Structures are given as C-alpha cells and as structure tokens.
C-alpha cells in the first residue's frame, strides 16, 4: 500500500514537472467536455475543429471527442482555417495556447468571423475573477474588449467566449455593428455547464446604432425621375420610387444613416475583363454595402453579390392589338362562302345563256325589235356582268321572255349586292384573332419592339438558347438594330396607332395605357407572356454581414403588408375594358382597301398592255393588208380607165369616119 502511494506521488510530481516544462499542456475541468459538447449540439453545427494546448492523446481531447461522437458530431484536430461557403462548422480555440493570437489574426484577415463559423474561445485566469463571483462582469467584459477589440468580428459573427472558473463557467457573446466600431460584449449566462436557455439570452442584433451605410438606387430615366413621395407623374420611373419607399422603412428598422448615390444602369459583366459596370460595379468595387434597387437573379452576379429576399413581383408581357381582318386576309372574298360564290357564278352563266338564246331567237323570228345591238355571246356576258355590278342596262328588250330574264337578274343582283355590302362594312371594322400564341406573333405582319426601362430584355434575347426566342430575335428584333429598343411611352404610342407589338414590364405600360387610350382601344389590346421575368431581390455585397438582418426586415415588411401597400400606391392596375363602350367607329385605312386598289391597278395595266398590242397589231398587220387592198383597187381602177379610154377613142374614130 505504501509502495502504491509512493508511485502515485512520484507520477503526480512527474506530471506537474512535465506540465511546467511544456507550456502547451493544460489541465481542464472534468465538466468542460460536457459543457463544450452541449454548446455545439445546441448551436447545430455538423462538424467541429479543435485547437487546444493538449495533444490528441490527452484525456481531455479523448473525452471531448467521445462526447461529440455520441451526439453524431465529427471532429478534427488538424486545425485549418478554410472558408466554407455552403457549410457551417464549429471552432474550439483555447486563447491561452501558443499560436492562438496568430490564429485569430488569420481569421480576422480572411473575414472568418461570420455566421458559418461557430467560434467557442476558452479562457481563464482573469485578474478580476472575484468580480464575476459577485455577479459583476463589467471588468471581464472590458478585458475581453481589450483582447479582441482589434479583430474584425463582424455583425453576423457567432463568437462566444467561455470563461473558465473553479465551480462554474461564464459565457459572453461578441460582435461589432460595422468596421471601425467598438466591440460589443454581452454576458449571456453563468453555470456549471452550458444551458440551452443561454441561446435565448443572446442579445438581439436588430440595431446598427446609426452607422453610415453606403447604398445606391438605379434610376433609368434621370430626366424624368421626381425624388418625392407626391402621387403625380407616377408612371415615370416606377421602380426607383418603389425601392426608395422600401428603403425609407428599412432605415428606421435598421437604425442606420444612409449614403445614397444614383446610378443609371443595373450593370452587366464585360466578358473580356470580368468586370461589371453600373450598379453591380459598385458592389464589385466595395463602394456600397447593401442595395436599394432590387435586381434579377443571374448566375454571373453571384460572384459580387448575395441575394436576400424577393420583393415586388414583376411581370413582363408583349402588348399588341390584333391586326384588322383586312390586313391579314382578303375580306372582299369573305362575305360569301365558296358554295355561295359558285352558286352566283352558275346563276350568271345560266342567265347569260337564256338571255342570249332569247335575243337570238327574237332576231331570227322577227319578234325582238327593241334591242338594237348586235347579239353576241361576249356582249351578253358583259351585259350580265354589268347587271350584277349594279350598272343596269342601256337598252331594254321588247320581248316578254327577255324582260322576265332581265328582271330576275336585276333582283338577284340587288339581293347579292345588299348582302355583300352589309358584310363588308362589318368585316372592315372587325379585328382578326390570328395571334393566339407566340408562334402566331412570329408569323404575323406585326413589327416588334422592346422596352428599354431595363436591359434584361435586351440581354435575355441575345443570350437565350431557346429556338423560338432566337427566331423571334433574328426575325423581329435584330433587323431593326437600336430602333427596336424604345422608351415605354414611345412603344405604347406605336401600339396604339400601328401594327406593332411591344415587350415591356407591365408597371411601365398600364399607367400610360390608362391615360392615353380610349375605352375601345383598351378593349382591343391583347397580351402574350413570351419572355419570362425572373425573381427580383434586394442585393447585398458578397459575404456581407448584413445579409440576414436585411432579409429579415424586408421579409417583415412583406409579411405585414407594408410592401403590398407601397405596391398598390405606385404600381398601376391593369386597365379595365368596358364591353358596353368597347365597340367604336373605325375609319377604313388604305391598307384595308388595298385589295380593290390592286385589282383596279392591275386592270388598268392590263388594259394599257392590250392597247399597246392592238396598236402594234393594226400597225404591222392590218396596215399591210390595207396597202395590198389599195394596190389591187388602184390596178383595177387603172385598167378600167384604160378600157374607157380605148372605148372613147374607138367611138371618136367611128364618128370621124362617118362624118367623112
């Protein structure tokens, strides 16, 4: 027994001597492993990196690893500080160990004090530990500030100091509201081991204590933008007004002062340099921390910004008027069906045959004396055609049968003409329904433009790999060049007066339509959803510590109806169509009367061509025949004259002979 006691004393003395020789070996309280394990379990980290003064074979490290393994939390003692973008893990660091200060400096330089790292820093031996026993932690907090104040402990950091004492431990939470501000130390609990209730005692980080926050607002039309909350000219630059109203509420929620600047483009990446311009360029250069204007989610922007939450939903549509029926089809053949046209043609042929036979028989049997013109099939055909075209007849036949035929033809002509005219009037004012989908729009005679309120449409049309979008761009947009991209007011005006389709965000269209269109014109508008508009979200700088709090405050505005109220105030509703006043008088345009003009022009050209042929024919062929005829007549006349002379000479000779 005495021998065993002697060996124990010798071992203890040897261990103490070893600890004195090796400064990196420490003694930890038995409950510390349990307290650390409960802390990492409650904070929900899936992995822990351990950096203490003891080696991996020490009893404390083995006990800690065992406790964490029981709770399915893997560990690593190969301590490496790596920035994990998509994972969270815990870090256990003993501040009294050699190299701890260098580790904190490295973490500060790499901005590793953020929400993905759950830091637990061990410390003991504050000179003011007696104050802690008296529940006075002010001195301890001051010493923590002195030790950690120079490090970049960000606003969203998860840094906890575990102060080791003999019987109980104290926990402190650390963070800063911004770069260059003082470190905020909060005492969150004291106990023998970590208590889950300590998480609820962590101070709420919902105030930025009036720090200056640089931000920017995108204003696409600075000459039209009115920096006011007054509700006039609300169709001018709607998006900046929406976002500025959101920012005003956010300033009060975050308790910050803003440094607001204006830019005129959302910013797109230059593929050759990899640099952004405009709004995104300010984020890339670190000139602004949070954004005021929402931006669409694009993959190339993830390298310079983080997205928070979606705000106002935007809808992109193609607005157009259905082209008139006359512009897409020949309305002059539409009043009658094919069967009716064939029936009319058959009736005309039958009337022409009957009328010709009656006139021919009347002339032959001498009972038709009132029709002085020569009877021929072509003449009768033109007569029937003139009757069907409401031209009447110049002479009336005297026979009763011919008059009956003529009367029935005139009545049939009147009925057909009246029906045809009524249908033509209705068809001239009728819109077509040929454009029902995007493919119909591509094949239609409508020209197309794109709104320049945002550059999304331009970029999407050029980058899209969809077959239809590429065809739409190549056929409708690209041939126009820069003329295809217009201001919303200009594009909406062209839709009103021309066969024109305009692609833009509805926010920019509806107010202009309500103010400038008549009720009938509103009813004539149609919409197609061709280009999808992605989600619009408030951006923050990449790895910004304010991403979570900005997202929470904007989400609170959305869930409580604040953003809906702002949207209802500034976003115009879709114009209503009153069907009772929708039918208005429509003037016939030249394009709708184009077919008759083409027909008349073709007839005149054909007449001129035939006239020239007739001139050539009569000049070359009929002229030679006439000359031959004249020559023969002259020969006959000369021969006759010679015979007459001979006869006269003969008779004169006889008279002289008789006289003698």
Secondary structure by P-SEA (a helix, b strand, c coil): caaaaaaaaaaaaaaaaaaaacccbbbbccaaaaaaaaaaaaacccbbbbbcccccccaaaaaaaaaaaaacbbbbccbbbbbcccccbbbbbcccccaaaaaaaaaaaacccccccbbbbbbccccaaaaaaaccaaaaaaaaaaaccccccccccbbbbbbbcccbbbbbbbbbccccccbbbbbcccccccccccccccccccccccccccbbbbbcccccccccccccccccaaaaaaaaaaaaaaaaaaccccbbbbbcccbbbcccccccccaaaaaaaccccccccccccccccccccccccccbbbbbbbbbcccccccccccccccccaaaaaaaaaaaaaaaaaaaaaaaaaaaacccccccccccaaaaaaaaaaaaaccccccccccaaaaaaaaaaaaaaaaaaaaaaaaaaaaaaccccccccaaaaaaccccbbbbcccaaaaaaaaccccaaaaaaaacccccccccccccaaaaaaaaacccbbbbccccccaaaaaccccaaaaaabbbbccccccbbbbbccccccaaaaaaaaaaaaaaaaaaaaaaaacccccccccccccccccccccccaaaaaaaaaaaaaaaaaaaaaaaaaaacaaaaaaaaaaaaaaaaaaaaaaaaaaaaaaaaaaaaaaac
